[in-house]
């Protein structure tokens, strides 16, 4: 075995040899610091990073129990507020939907936390639409001394806009300016959007003008804000200034005009969008245009838009097809609407509802009923909109058998939880004179609103139970439910039917003084009807002369008929002259005036009336009503005149009629029992 080499030679080097070796070493090496022994490698174990990794895994697997154990361990180690642990804790509880636990974990860190965990909490509240909690979390964050950043403010400002909390929004605006976060584009846009939603367009314009750089969101927000407020001049002026305005901006202005009922303006905007200088149209533009054409009855323009939809392949979209069905049905072309519906390969509930609403708009009760049965037979489950459409149609025409079928369907399928459905059932039974069934549904309602009270008040009024209607009205006021103009028409009509003159006068006087509702033509018509029923013809004439509106033909006809019954030719002749001056196309008005002149033996005036009818080529059309009994539907011919649009006093028999027809007067009789 070879012995190890000896190290004695290293010590026996001569001085000259050492100098020679030194000359060979570079000067940089000789001036360097003496070599030190490297420190031992740091330990790779870090409690904060380990807890953070475990929490990430628990969040991904939705593991509640292990995550809570990790949370407890972090608190025990004093790492609950660690920058890498706290965000993972907040994300863990947010992913599990436990926002109170997430908020408790973030608040426990007090002022040690940064803005990011609070932002996670605020974003979660905003995603759930819990706008009040967003503002509360923001206030708590500021109170604990945590500074908000540019990612905090957009969600908080949106919450202020949704809640219309402009005061809180202004305070945040001042804080943003002090913290210089106003230089961020998202914060600027959030401020503009907050002021627009709160209706403070002046402040929105001021912030908009202060922006050094604007994007498409900034322009769209301002344009849609002016459009929603009905300031079309400012909206269109701003629209012309938008650099390269896209179709979204134009759609915002068109949608605002549609909401305000400016259908001609919608058509004009769509025309500009389609020309060479406009941005073109998309599916949203076509939807807006089709709705405007349907509401205004512009069939020709609607057909043009239908052609545009076909060329752009938008006719395959379900929403476009439904809008086309609505357009054709509102324009009276149910055959085209049904053809489009039948051509759909897949028919959703919305498609069925569109055609059903078309039949309802055209007052085709039987067709709507058959379509509803076909819908159920096709395996499509009707929703609340379907049932509400059928109930409103049944109530309008008094088809009690169909109404009972709908009621049974609601009970069988558990759809009775909606307040709208309850209101529709109360209205349907009230208009069908089934007050007992209407009252039972009303008493079963957990929350009774103004619409339910109005339907019941009107129903009892039609049954000449005005005292019950007045008790319901007082109960409504006692429950802090403010009446509107429709409720006042119902209660005044109830007083008219029951001859409650004093109560009617008091309610009419309270309308504006107590309830803040300005009287309309309908309310004056109810008062004229009330006076005419009780023979107070002079008071009725004074009411017509003093009201700030032009009297309607129905109102004058009511007065003429009352004068005919009570034999007051003087007042009746004055009302007849005003009625003849209107030159209405209703033959019943001329027959009523003729009967009054025959009763007063005023033959020259009678000849003038009949000559006028001959010149206008008017012929008497016998009115009729459908009276539905328990067993059958029978047609009743009515030889007498029924005043449409108001309650008419005639032969101790009062009925309500449909004011939508001026040529043929239809009387909707009550159902017995």
LOTIMAR-968716 format. One line per field, with one value per residue (C-alpha): x, y, z. Coordinates in steps of 0.02 Angstrom, whole numbers. Layout:
% LOTIMAR-968716
u <- [X_...] $
v <- [Y_...] $
w <- [Z_...] $
***
This chain:
% LOTIMAR-968716
u <- [0_69_97_8_106_205_165_336_393_265_350_527_497_632_597_645_521_383_424_423_249_188_239_130_-30_-135_-143_-334_-317_-187_-301_-458_-527_-476_-590_-724_-808_-983_-1130_-1233_-1385_-1544_-1681_-1815_-1952_-2064_-2226_-2314_-2279_-2328_-2493_-2526_-2497_-2611_-2748_-2735_-2763_-2910_-2988_-2968_-3049_-3179_-3113_-3195_-3131_-2945_-2955_-3025_-2884_-2756_-2841_-2829_-2645_-2610_-2693_-2595_-2432_-2478_-2485_-2669_-2624_-2472_-2474_-2465_-2587_-2730_-2777_-2780_-2892_-3013_-3015_-3046_-3202_-3265_-3251_-3357_-3486_-3454_-3436_-3461_-3312_-3209_-3253_-3210_-3040_-3002_-3063_-2962_-2805_-2859_-2736_-2604_-2695_-2664_-2799_-2798_-2894_-3024_-3039_-3076_-3216_-3286_-3282_-3376_-3513_-3527_-3540_-3688_-3770_-3755_-3722_-3752_-3624_-3498_-3514_-3510_-3352_-3271_-3314_-3247_-3088_-3058_-3101_-2967_-2837_-2819_-2789_-2899_-2816_-2871_-2947_-3060_-3151_-3238_-3342_-3381_-3433_-3543_-3629_-3661_-3739_-3850_-3910_-3921_-3807_-3738_-3682_-3571_-3509_-3456_-3357_-3268_-3235_-3146_-3044_-2994_-2931_-2828_-2751_-2719_-2809_-2912_-2778_-2836_-2957_-3064_-3088_-3135_-3265_-3334_-3357_-3447_-3558_-3600_-3655_-3756_-3851_-3888_-3958_-3823_-3781_-3698_-3570_-3549_-3513_-3388_-3292_-3303_-3232_-3087_-3032_-2873_-2901_-3070_-3110_-3268_-3341_-3328_-3420_-3552_-3589_-3618_-3720_-3831_-3850_-3919_-4027_-4101_-4141_-4233_-4106_-4098_-4018_-3869_-3858_-3856_-3734_-3617_-3641_-3578_-3420_-3376_-3214_-3257_-3421_-3458_-3624_-3635_-3644_-3778_-3877_-3873_-3955_-4082_-4126_-4152_-4270_-4363_-4385_-4451_-4573_-4486_-4512_-4486_-4317_-4270_-4311_-4210_-4058_-4067_-4074_-3916_-3830_-3867_-3802_-3621_-3570_-3644_-3565_-3688_-3815_-3801_-3929_-3960_-3996_-4122_-4208_-4227_-4293_-4417_-4485_-4506_-4598_-4709_-4759_-4790_-4867_-4737_-4763_-4668_-4511_-4526_-4526_-4370_-4284_-4342_-4252_-4095_-4101_-4113_-3966_-3858_-3911_-3986_-4155_-4089_-4072_-4215_-4229_-4247_-4379_-4478_-4469_-4530_-4676_-4721_-4705_-4822_-4949_-4957_-4981_-5129_-5041_-5063_-5042_-4863_-4827_-4889_-4793_-4630_-4668_-4702_-4540_-4437_-4350_-4331_-4466_-4425_-4546_-4508_-4562_-4727_-4755_-4725_-4860_-4976_-4955_-4996_-5162_-5196_-5159_-5280_-5412_-5418_-5465_-5501_-5343_-5241_-5324_-5288_-5107_-5089_-5153_-5035_-4891_-4927_-4949_-4779_-4694_-4650_-4683_-4769_-4692_-4768_-4770_-4875_-5002_-5011_-5046_-5188_-5262_-5262_-5348_-5478_-5512_-5533_-5666_-5744_-5716_-5736_-5717_-5543_-5501_-5544_-5438_-5291_-5320_-5319_-5159_-5077_-5125_-5076_-4903_-4864_-4855_-4954_-4805_-4798_-4884_-4921_-5017_-5117_-5159_-5213_-5325_-5406_-5433_-5502_-5631_-5678_-5713_-5813_-5920_-5859_-5822_-5820_-5680_-5589_-5599_-5535_-5379_-5357_-5365_-5238_-5109_-4963_-4922_-5065_-5015_-5109_-5157_-5246_-5344_-5391_-5459_-5563_-5628_-5681_-5763_-5869_-5912_-5980_-6090_-6159_-6076_-5997_-5987_-5875_-5766_-5747_-5698_-5565_-5503_-5488_-5399_-5278_-5238_-5219_-5089_-4987_-5023_-5034_-5174_-5137_-5251_-5317_-5367_-5457_-5554_-5606_-5666_-5756_-5839_-5894_-5972_-6058_-6133_-6198_-6260_-6138_-6135_-6063_-5925_-5882_-5868_-5755_-5641_-5632_-5582_-5449_-5368_-5243_-5251_-5217_-5156_-5063_-5149_-5201_-5376_-5380_-5519_-5566_-5598_-5706_-5800_-5837_-5903_-6014_-6079_-6111_-6213_-6308_-6359_-6434_-6518_-6402_-6394_-6347_-6197_-6146_-6155_-6051_-5922_-5904_-5893_-5765_-5645_-5476_-5499_-5604_-5755_-5754_-5896_-5936_-5952_-6074_-6172_-6193_-6264_-6380_-6448_-6477_-6570_-6676_-6722_-6758_-6842_-6723_-6720_-6627_-6468_-6484_-6494_-6336_-6243_-6314_-6249_-6073_-6084_-6141_-5999_-5875_-5944_-5909_-5926_-6026_-6206_-6263_-6228_-6344_-6478_-6472_-6490_-6633_-6724_-6706_-6778_-6920_-6960_-6960_-7054_-6919_-6950_-6840_-6690_-6728_-6728_-6558_-6485_-6549_-6491_-6318_-6318_-6367_-6226_-6101_-6174_-6197_-6310_-6365_-6265_-6353_-6238_-6228_-6140_-6084_-6162_-6075_-6176_-6131_-6190_-6175_-6131_-6278_-6287_-6394_-6450_-6453_-6572_-6522_-6366_-6223_-6100_-5922_-5777_-5886_-6022_-6191_-6355_-6493_-6653_-6582_-6452_-6268_-6132_-5951_-5899_-5739_-5678_-5565_-5707_-5788_-5893_-5970_-6013_-5988_-6062_-5976_-6111_-6076_-6090_-6232_-6210] $
v <- [0_169_291_457_600_702_888_933_999_1141_1213_1196_1316_1448_1633_1657_1523_1610_1777_1695_1621_1790_1876_1753_1800_1941_2103_2091_1929_2002_2153_2049_2020_1860_1717_1679_1517_1519_1526_1370_1358_1433_1315_1297_1281_1438_1422_1563_1491_1316_1376_1476_1324_1214_1346_1355_1167_1176_1313_1212_1057_1153_1064_1155_1058_1056_1239_1285_1185_1281_1444_1394_1349_1518_1610_1507_1550_1734_1726_1768_1939_1884_1958_1785_1698_1824_1836_1646_1639_1766_1673_1508_1568_1665_1509_1416_1555_1598_1786_1822_1710_1795_1966_1909_1845_2009_2119_2019_2080_2260_2387_2257_2201_2277_2327_2163_2054_2192_2204_2019_2042_2195_2110_1961_2072_2163_1999_1949_2119_2158_2342_2396_2270_2339_2513_2446_2346_2499_2608_2476_2463_2651_2653_2522_2627_2520_2627_2592_2576_2596_2421_2463_2615_2550_2422_2545_2682_2560_2517_2702_2714_2562_2628_2809_2859_3015_3090_2940_2945_3127_3087_2947_3068_3188_3046_2986_3158_3170_2999_3035_2877_2986_2964_2785_2761_2633_2751_2895_2788_2726_2905_2955_2801_2835_3013_2959_2825_2949_3071_3200_3232_3399_3315_3175_3301_3392_3231_3184_3352_3336_3170_3191_3026_2947_2773_2701_2663_2846_2906_2770_2809_2994_2965_2835_2947_3091_2971_2892_3066_3111_3245_3188_3347_3329_3142_3162_3309_3204_3058_3164_3203_3024_2982_2830_2797_2612_2524_2510_2699_2715_2574_2663_2818_2713_2612_2772_2840_2675_2681_2859_2815_2916_2783_2900_2949_2765_2736_2890_2832_2659_2738_2837_2682_2588_2721_2734_2852_2749_2604_2477_2376_2222_2107_2229_2369_2259_2213_2396_2439_2294_2342_2522_2466_2350_2483_2615_2501_2537_2375_2427_2478_2321_2216_2307_2265_2085_2083_2156_2019_1886_1958_1968_1793_1867_1787_1627_1709_1667_1844_1915_1787_1827_2013_1979_1877_2022_2147_2054_2016_2198_2249_2131_2000_1848_1729_1792_1787_1608_1557_1622_1530_1366_1382_1382_1215_1241_1337_1402_1470_1646_1599_1526_1680_1796_1714_1700_1886_1917_1825_1921_2086_2041_1989_1812_1718_1547_1546_1591_1453_1324_1381_1366_1186_1149_1221_1104_956_993_968_1152_1209_1380_1511_1657_1766_1637_1622_1811_1836_1711_1781_1960_1903_1803_1949_2069_1963_1880_1700_1626_1445_1480_1580_1434_1320_1437_1446_1255_1250_1374_1271_1105_1163_1267_1436_1529_1609_1759_1919_1961_1798_1832_2006_1937_1807_1939_2050_1907_1851_2032_2072_1910_1964_1817_1926_1782_1692_1857_1897_1724_1745_1922_1863_1725_1849_1878_2047_2151_2294_2436_2332_2199_2330_2422_2264_2221_2399_2405_2233_2275_2442_2355_2250_2411_2374_2545_2537_2383_2472_2622_2508_2428_2599_2653_2490_2523_2697_2628_2504_2650_2605_2764_2764_2812_2882_2708_2675_2842_2798_2632_2709_2854_2728_2629_2786_2819_2645_2650_2830_2889_3072_3148_3017_3039_3228_3209_3085_3196_3343_3238_3178_3319_3396_3235_3101_3216_3146_3277_3242_3177_3164_2993_3064_3205_3076_2975_3131_3175_2997_3008_3168_3102_2944_3045_3171_3315_3374_3554_3498_3380_3522_3635_3496_3481_3670_3701_3556_3601_3474_3460_3350_3180_3117_2982_3114_3220_3066_3020_3192_3186_3016_3074_3226_3109_3005_3153_3258_3407_3465_3629_3552_3404_3517_3610_3446_3379_3530_3503_3318_3351_3476_3334_3237_3068_2908_2818_2792_2769_2952_3010_2886_2952_3132_3080_2997_3153_3263_3139_3143_3334_3338_3447_3390_3517_3470_3285_3311_3397_3252_3121_3225_3233_3044_3022_3135_3039_2874_2808_2659_2590_2439_2339_2313_2147_2063_1888_1827_1674_1567_1409_1303_1399_1561_1657_1813_1957_2090_2263_2389_2527_2635_2595_2733_2671_2731_2783_2712_2751_2780_2691_2606_2566_2454_2500_2412_2443_2440_2428_2602_2535_2527_2685_2605_2457_2467_2307_2286_2167_2097_2025_1840_1798_1733] $
w <- [0_-54_90_84_7_126_149_213_44_51_204_134_-16_-28_-22_-206_-258_-162_-245_-416_-381_-319_-481_-578_-478_-559_-459_-446_-352_-235_-192_-164_10_92_51_180_213_132_252_276_158_230_278_141_273_294_397_301_129_185_257_100_-11_95_93_-96_-107_14_-93_-252_-174_-70_86_230_379_329_283_454_535_433_485_668_647_564_709_834_747_735_545_521_452_352_174_94_213_233_47_37_191_115_-52_38_130_-22_-131_-4_-2_181_164_351_391_256_327_504_447_357_500_628_543_585_517_474_317_147_22_-76_51_71_-118_-127_0_-88_-258_-187_-116_-283_-380_-270_-292_-105_-133_47_109_-16_58_237_200_122_272_391_288_298_485_519_430_274_121_-30_-199_-379_-379_-232_-297_-455_-358_-219_-341_-435_-271_-239_-411_-386_-217_-279_-135_-217_-50_-13_-193_-176_-18_-110_-253_-134_-59_-233_-280_-120_-150_-335_-391_-506_-639_-669_-817_-725_-579_-694_-784_-618_-560_-719_-708_-526_-559_-713_-616_-477_-604_-572_-754_-714_-602_-727_-865_-753_-718_-901_-955_-831_-906_-1007_-1097_-1133_-1195_-1272_-1100_-1051_-1207_-1198_-1016_-1050_-1208_-1126_-973_-1075_-1175_-1017_-949_-1109_-1157_-1337_-1402_-1285_-1317_-1506_-1496_-1391_-1509_-1654_-1555_-1513_-1605_-1709_-1619_-1625_-1635_-1445_-1427_-1560_-1482_-1314_-1389_-1486_-1330_-1231_-1364_-1365_-1177_-1188_-1327_-1464_-1596_-1744_-1674_-1658_-1841_-1891_-1793_-1869_-2041_-2005_-1937_-2098_-2217_-2272_-2132_-1990_-1896_-1965_-1866_-1759_-1680_-1537_-1661_-1751_-1588_-1542_-1714_-1718_-1547_-1604_-1762_-1662_-1537_-1670_-1802_-1937_-2034_-2192_-2097_-1992_-2151_-2209_-2045_-2067_-2235_-2155_-2023_-2159_-2255_-2099_-2039_-1882_-1920_-1842_-1671_-1555_-1486_-1662_-1709_-1551_-1591_-1768_-1701_-1586_-1729_-1847_-1712_-1657_-1837_-1853_-1961_-1851_-1998_-2027_-1841_-1827_-1984_-1909_-1748_-1838_-1935_-1775_-1752_-1564_-1474_-1302_-1173_-1235_-1413_-1351_-1243_-1392_-1498_-1349_-1314_-1498_-1483_-1323_-1409_-1548_-1418_-1490_-1331_-1405_-1511_-1357_-1258_-1394_-1404_-1216_-1224_-1368_-1268_-1123_-1241_-1319_-1152_-1128_-951_-945_-832_-736_-892_-984_-845_-820_-1005_-1001_-841_-906_-1067_-971_-853_-998_-1082_-931_-984_-812_-868_-939_-783_-671_-778_-755_-568_-558_-660_-541_-388_-468_-518_-365_-455_-323_-238_-354_-298_-480_-501_-344_-406_-575_-494_-384_-537_-641_-512_-473_-656_-668_-518_-413_-263_-139_-233_-257_-71_-22_-130_-65_117_81_15_132_57_-14_-126_-210_-361_-259_-161_-321_-404_-251_-230_-412_-402_-251_-329_-484_-369_-291_-125_-110_79_68_-61_55_200_91_40_222_264_121_188_365_299_230_48_-56_-186_-365_-499_-544_-364_-358_-516_-435_-272_-358_-474_-321_-247_-413_-424_-245_-247_-114_-167_-8_7_-177_-158_-6_-94_-248_-138_-48_-208_-225_-51_45_-77_-197_-353_-480_-551_-728_-857_-788_-614_-682_-784_-626_-538_-687_-686_-498_-515_-666_-574_-433_-546_-498_-677_-638_-536_-676_-801_-688_-666_-856_-882_-744_-769_-849_-988_-1143_-1107_-1191_-1299_-1170_-1033_-1135_-1187_-1003_-967_-1119_-1065_-887_-953_-1060_-908_-794_-928_-920_-1101_-1069_-1001_-1119_-1271_-1222_-1198_-1362_-1458_-1389_-1430_-1608_-1632_-1600_-1750_-1673_-1774_-1640_-1699_-1520_-1481_-1621_-1571_-1393_-1451_-1567_-1423_-1318_-1457_-1485_-1299_-1301_-1469_-1547_-1726_-1819_-1712_-1739_-1927_-1917_-1820_-1941_-2089_-2011_-1987_-2169_-2226_-2119_-2183_-2007_-1976_-1810_-1760_-1625_-1478_-1388_-1245_-1203_-1042_-975_-857_-768_-914_-1077_-1165_-1236_-1345_-1280_-1403_-1329_-1403_-1283_-1289_-1171_-1143_-1174_-1069_-921_-811_-889_-799_-895_-837_-665_-746_-749_-847_-891_-1071_-1170_-1218_-1356_-1483_-1550_-1686_-1597_-1414_-1319_-1146_-1026_-914_-744_-707_-591_-416] $
***
